[in-house]
Amino acid sequence: MARVHNFSAGPAALPQCVLREAQDELFDYAGTGMSVLEMSHRSEAYRAIIEDAEATLRRLLDIPPSYRVLFLQGGATLQFAGIPLNLMRRRRAGYVVSGNFAKLAWREGCKYGDAEVLASSEASNFDRIPELGAVENRAASGDLDYVYICQNNTIFGTQFHTLPDCTDTPLIADVSSCFLSGPLDIERYGLLFAGAQKNAGPAGVTVVIVREDLIANGPARADICPTYLDLRVQAEKGSMYNTPNTFGIYLCGKVFRWIEQTDGLVAMAQRNRAKADLLYRTIDDSDLFQGTADPKSRSMSNVTFRTCDAETDEAFIAYARERGIEGIKGHRMAGGLRASIYNAVTMDSVGALTACMREFEASRGSRSM
Ligand SMILES: *Cc1c(COP(=O)(O)O)cnc(C)c1O
């Protein structure tokens, strides 16, 4: 069967060459006579795999040596607890609530201390990134353990286009759905983390990049922090306190190599910008489709839009499916439509979607006016 145009929000499309390579190597990895699936995580062959994944990621993002790179399990969600357990030393942190995942992280933070909402866009159903002036002012007081943001809001299709300037307060960012979509200035962050299944690999791997001094003294809540979530332990053990997601990390490494071979993150960002521009232009030029995020906050990864009503949204989803386009139903919290245009989604796929949108609109004739 031919492959579809896959706009799934996650787990999401992977580069075809990565899938093919993994297929080729599945039975006998590099002459070892076994699959990566069957290999000890302590073996020499596997050590080379995880070390190469980390080294490639360090080259891609230009990660300074003062930052540690971890490959953990439990999804981005487990880090919602891991972050306060490790970093809430004075039991006071600030959260920018810009979407559902930020809200979940804030709620988890509330279990471990005073988690303040510094800004929120919930009143307008998370259609934008809130103003950051109040966040920066609050950070400047210097009594927060960290300021937490969700840099790209996967469900609502919004993205921080500038980061809050928090001076000496560590900035913590969930970058799950924008990770590796373009360059990042790692030194702006105290810790950033990403569930891999959006842009970096398969589900079951969470990449954590953390400034070493923040974890050097062990977790803030050493009394209750599960050892698995102790970032100092995980750093000391090279992400192998227990058995890591061996196959998932192997696939992430292949995705990192693919980004490098396709000219790195600056080129990736240019391609992503072109894809997003085409899709947003199609929405803005249409009389039927409308974007749901404030234009200044629009995400480059997750494009949220809708037609005139829910019934027409459903009709469009069915129409698109007949043309090999999948994964465009909006999240149940946001409704409408969403096209996730992560790295592995090609311009060709975005072109197929925009052509389908124009055809659908034309097929409805004057009914849509
Ligand atoms: C998908 C997603 C999550 C949840 O990730 P899990 O790996 O399912 O825990 C958290 N934050 C953001 C921004 C996401 O896109």
The ligand as an ORCA input file, in Angstrom:
! r2SCAN-3c Opt
* xyz 0 1
  C       2.747     15.507     23.228
  C       3.170     16.527     24.201
  C       3.304     16.237     25.570
  C       2.977     14.892     26.145
  O       3.962     14.006     25.762
  P       3.983     12.504     26.295
  O       5.238     11.998     25.691
  O       2.739     11.853     25.774
  O       4.015     12.544     27.764
  C       3.729     17.241     26.401
  N       4.004     18.464     25.941
  C       3.871     18.782     24.634
  C       4.187     20.154     24.175
  C       3.453     17.825     23.737
  O       3.319     18.136     22.445
*
